[in-house]
Amino acid sequence: MNRRKFLSYVSCGCGSLLLTSCYTTAPITERKQLKIVSEAKLNAQAAKIYERIKEKEKMSNDTKTLNEIKDIGKRMENSISEYFYRAGIEDPTINFEWEYILIDRKKVRNAWCMPGGKIAVYTGILEATKNTDGLAAVMGHEIAHAVAKHSVERASRATLVNTGTQLIDIFSGGKLSQVNRTTGINTVGLITQLGLLNPFNRKQESEADYLGMIFSSLSGYDIRETVKIWERMKKLRKGKEPPEFMSTHPSSDNRIRDLNEKMNEVILDYPPIELI
């Protein structure tokens, strides 16, 4: 059963949960999104978690790089807001409380942006970014997740899937639970992850790649560095990637191909914004 058909069945079973008003569209791409979880509540939860992370993780004393991260972030904050203002579109970052930290973990090649604009960069990712444009590409991608409300969308989708699974279990006389108990494996969860949530998350990742390039370009950074980063990441991973169907991220090869295909479009349609 494909995931759209699955969701349509769950939608029928959860009638009162899914109303037309529960759907929004992602900024710029206008992809239809489900929203049944409060964004304000999610932002508040993210802010609390962010504070705990700041207490538990070792912060880097590399003030030069941290200041560079903050400078890139500020340029993106202003460029994103200005773009939506000029386009006559409500600014999706209007309620963000931006904050940036640099975590001292050389073995972690990662960065993330929580709902509401709480950003963390790990020192390990600097091995792949190499320069300001590369760092801007990574930050643009992570900021895109927050701007496109991907966390709200994921939380909403998870709520729907969990509710639907519970209903199906009830209607089937507990057969789903029985399968799980007999096998000792969360069979339903695994099928859902591979057949529904992973492909959905890969779609979000590709959208963040695209929007991230746009935000980097609007902010005046060289987006040609984006492809070079993923080429370096692929090299650093030494071919150790799970099959794409088992991953929440596109494969490096697919990512590089898609970025190359969209690059000229982004350069032409989203030139740097001159801020007064």
C-alpha positions as CSV (number, residue, x, y, z in Angstrom):
1,M,0.0,0.0,0.0
2,N,1.5,3.3,-1.0
3,R,1.8,6.0,1.7
4,R,-0.8,8.3,0.2
5,K,-3.4,5.6,0.2
6,F,-2.5,4.7,3.7
7,L,-2.9,8.3,4.9
8,S,-6.2,8.6,3.1
9,Y,-7.5,5.5,5.0
10,V,-6.3,6.9,8.3
11,S,-7.8,10.3,7.4
12,C,-11.2,8.6,7.0
13,G,-10.8,6.9,10.4
14,C,-9.7,10.1,12.1
15,G,-12.3,12.3,10.5
16,S,-12.4,14.9,13.2
17,L,-8.6,15.3,13.2
18,L,-8.1,16.2,9.6
19,L,-9.8,19.3,8.5
20,T,-9.0,21.5,5.6
21,S,-7.7,24.1,8.0
22,C,-5.0,21.7,9.2
23,Y,-3.1,22.1,5.9
24,T,-0.7,24.8,5.1
25,T,1.9,25.2,2.4
26,A,5.7,25.4,2.7
27,P,7.2,28.8,1.8
28,I,8.5,29.3,-1.7
29,T,8.0,25.6,-2.8
30,E,4.3,25.8,-1.9
31,R,4.3,22.1,-1.0
32,K,1.2,21.1,0.9
33,Q,1.9,20.4,4.6
34,L,-0.1,18.9,7.4
35,K,-0.2,21.0,10.6
36,I,-2.1,19.7,13.6
37,V,0.6,20.4,16.2
38,S,1.0,23.9,17.7
39,E,4.1,25.7,16.4
40,A,4.2,28.0,19.4
41,K,4.2,25.0,21.7
42,L,6.9,23.2,19.7
43,N,9.1,26.4,19.7
44,A,8.8,26.7,23.5
45,Q,9.8,23.0,24.0
46,A,12.7,23.5,21.6
47,A,13.9,26.5,23.5
48,K,14.0,24.5,26.8
49,I,15.9,21.6,25.2
50,Y,18.3,24.1,23.7
51,E,19.1,25.5,27.1
52,R,19.8,22.0,28.5
53,I,22.1,21.3,25.5
54,K,24.1,24.4,26.3
55,E,24.5,23.2,29.9
56,K,25.5,19.7,29.0
57,E,27.7,20.1,25.9
58,K,31.1,21.6,25.8
59,M,31.1,25.0,24.1
60,S,34.0,25.8,21.7
61,N,36.3,28.6,22.7
62,D,36.9,29.3,19.0
63,T,35.4,32.8,19.2
64,K,36.5,33.6,15.6
65,T,34.4,30.8,14.1
66,L,31.5,31.5,16.5
67,N,31.4,35.1,15.4
68,E,31.5,34.0,11.8
69,I,28.5,31.7,12.4
70,K,26.7,34.6,14.0
71,D,27.5,37.0,11.1
72,I,26.3,34.4,8.6
73,G,23.2,33.9,10.6
74,K,22.4,37.6,10.9
75,R,22.8,38.1,7.2
76,M,20.4,35.2,6.6
77,E,17.9,36.4,9.2
78,N,17.7,39.8,7.5
79,S,17.7,38.5,3.9
80,I,15.0,36.0,4.6
81,S,12.8,38.5,6.3
82,E,13.4,41.1,3.5
83,Y,12.6,38.6,0.8
84,F,9.2,37.7,2.3
85,Y,8.5,41.4,2.9
86,R,9.2,42.3,-0.7
87,A,7.2,39.3,-1.9
88,G,4.2,40.4,0.2
89,I,4.2,37.0,2.0
90,E,4.0,36.6,5.8
91,D,7.5,36.2,7.2
92,P,7.7,32.6,8.6
93,T,10.5,33.7,11.0
94,I,8.5,36.5,12.6
95,N,8.3,34.8,15.9
96,F,11.8,33.3,15.9
97,E,14.3,34.0,18.7
98,W,17.5,33.4,16.9
99,E,20.5,32.0,18.8
100,Y,23.8,30.4,17.7
101,I,26.3,28.1,19.5
102,L,29.4,26.2,18.5
103,I,29.8,22.8,20.2
104,D,33.3,21.4,20.6
105,R,32.9,17.9,19.2
106,K,35.4,17.2,16.4
107,K,34.1,13.7,15.7
108,V,30.6,15.0,15.0
109,R,30.1,16.4,11.5
110,N,26.7,18.0,12.0
111,A,24.7,21.1,12.5
112,W,21.0,21.7,13.2
113,C,18.4,24.4,13.7
114,M,15.6,23.8,16.1
115,P,12.1,25.2,15.7
116,G,12.2,28.9,16.5
117,G,15.7,29.5,15.2
118,K,17.9,27.8,17.8
119,I,21.0,26.8,15.9
120,A,24.0,24.6,16.8
121,V,27.1,23.9,14.8
122,Y,29.6,21.1,15.7
123,T,33.3,21.7,15.2
124,G,33.5,18.5,13.3
125,I,31.5,19.9,10.3
126,L,34.2,22.5,9.7
127,E,36.3,19.7,8.2
128,A,33.7,19.6,5.4
129,T,32.7,23.3,5.1
130,K,36.3,24.6,4.8
131,N,35.3,28.2,4.2
132,T,32.7,30.9,4.8
133,D,30.6,30.0,1.7
134,G,30.6,26.3,2.8
135,L,29.6,27.2,6.3
136,A,26.8,29.4,4.9
137,A,25.6,26.5,2.8
138,V,25.3,24.2,5.8
139,M,23.6,26.9,7.9
140,G,21.2,27.8,5.0
141,H,20.1,24.1,4.8
142,E,19.5,23.9,8.6
143,I,17.7,27.2,8.8
144,A,15.5,26.1,5.9
145,H,14.2,23.2,8.0
146,A,13.0,25.7,10.6
147,V,11.7,28.2,8.0
148,A,9.7,25.5,6.3
149,K,8.3,24.3,9.6
150,H,9.5,20.8,9.1
151,S,9.5,19.9,12.8
152,V,5.8,21.0,13.0
153,E,5.1,18.9,10.0
154,R,6.9,15.8,11.3
155,A,5.2,16.1,14.7
156,S,1.8,16.4,13.0
157,R,2.5,13.4,10.7
158,A,3.7,11.3,13.7
159,T,0.6,12.2,15.6
160,L,-1.6,11.2,12.7
161,V,0.2,7.9,12.1
162,N,0.2,6.9,15.8
163,T,-3.5,7.7,16.0
164,G,-4.2,5.8,12.8
165,T,-2.2,2.8,13.9
166,Q,-4.1,2.6,17.2
167,L,-7.4,2.7,15.4
168,I,-6.4,0.0,13.0
169,D,-5.2,-2.1,15.9
170,I,-8.6,-1.7,17.6
171,F,-10.5,-2.4,14.4
172,S,-8.4,-5.5,13.7
173,G,-9.0,-6.9,17.1
174,G,-5.5,-6.3,18.3
175,K,-3.8,-8.2,15.5
176,L,-1.1,-5.6,15.1
177,S,-0.1,-5.8,18.7
178,Q,-0.2,-9.6,18.6
179,V,2.3,-9.5,15.7
180,N,4.6,-7.3,17.7
181,R,4.4,-9.5,20.8
182,T,5.0,-12.7,18.8
183,T,8.0,-11.4,16.8
184,G,9.5,-9.2,19.5
185,I,10.0,-6.6,16.8
186,N,8.0,-3.4,16.3
187,T,6.9,-4.7,12.9
188,V,4.4,-1.9,12.4
189,G,6.8,0.7,13.4
190,L,9.5,-0.6,11.0
191,I,7.0,-0.8,8.1
192,T,5.8,2.7,8.8
193,Q,9.3,4.0,9.1
194,L,10.5,2.5,5.8
195,G,7.3,3.0,3.8
196,L,6.1,6.3,5.1
197,L,8.2,8.4,7.4
198,N,11.6,7.9,5.8
199,P,10.5,8.8,2.3
200,F,8.6,11.8,3.8
201,N,11.7,12.9,5.6
202,R,13.9,12.6,2.5
203,K,11.4,14.9,0.8
204,Q,12.0,17.4,3.6
205,E,15.7,17.1,3.2
206,S,15.6,17.8,-0.5
207,E,13.4,20.7,0.1
208,A,15.8,22.1,2.7
209,D,18.7,21.6,0.2
210,Y,16.7,23.8,-2.3
211,L,15.6,26.4,0.2
212,G,19.0,26.5,1.8
213,M,20.6,27.3,-1.5
214,I,18.0,30.1,-2.0
215,F,18.7,31.6,1.4
216,S,22.5,31.4,0.9
217,S,22.1,33.1,-2.5
218,L,19.8,35.8,-1.1
219,S,22.4,36.5,1.6
220,G,25.2,37.0,-1.0
221,Y,27.1,33.7,-0.6
222,D,28.5,31.6,-3.4
223,I,26.2,28.6,-3.6
224,R,28.5,26.7,-5.9
225,E,30.2,25.7,-2.7
226,T,27.1,23.6,-1.7
227,V,27.9,20.8,-4.1
228,K,31.6,20.8,-3.1
229,I,30.5,20.3,0.5
230,W,28.6,17.1,-0.3
231,E,31.4,15.9,-2.4
232,R,33.7,16.3,0.6
233,M,31.1,14.7,2.9
234,K,30.9,11.7,0.6
235,K,34.7,11.4,0.7
236,L,34.9,11.7,4.5
237,R,32.2,9.0,4.9
238,K,34.4,6.6,2.8
239,G,31.3,5.0,1.2
240,K,29.7,4.2,4.5
241,E,26.1,5.2,3.8
242,P,23.0,3.1,4.4
243,P,20.7,2.3,1.4
244,E,18.6,5.3,0.7
245,F,15.3,3.5,1.4
246,M,16.5,2.9,5.0
247,S,17.7,6.5,5.5
248,T,15.9,9.7,6.3
249,H,18.4,11.5,4.0
250,P,18.9,11.3,0.2
251,S,22.1,9.5,-0.9
252,S,25.1,11.8,-1.5
253,D,25.0,11.1,-5.2
254,N,21.3,12.0,-5.5
255,R,21.9,15.1,-3.4
256,I,24.8,16.3,-5.6
257,R,22.8,15.6,-8.8
258,D,19.7,17.5,-7.5
259,L,21.8,20.5,-6.3
260,N,23.6,20.8,-9.6
261,E,20.2,20.7,-11.5
262,K,18.7,23.5,-9.4
263,M,21.8,25.7,-9.0
264,N,21.4,27.9,-12.2
265,E,17.7,28.4,-11.4
266,V,18.5,29.6,-7.9
267,I,21.4,31.9,-9.1
268,L,19.0,33.5,-11.7
269,D,15.8,33.7,-9.7
270,Y,17.1,34.5,-6.2
271,P,20.0,37.0,-6.5
272,P,21.5,38.6,-3.4
273,I,19.3,41.1,-1.7
274,E,20.7,44.5,-1.0
275,L,19.8,45.5,2.5
276,I,19.5,49.2,3.3
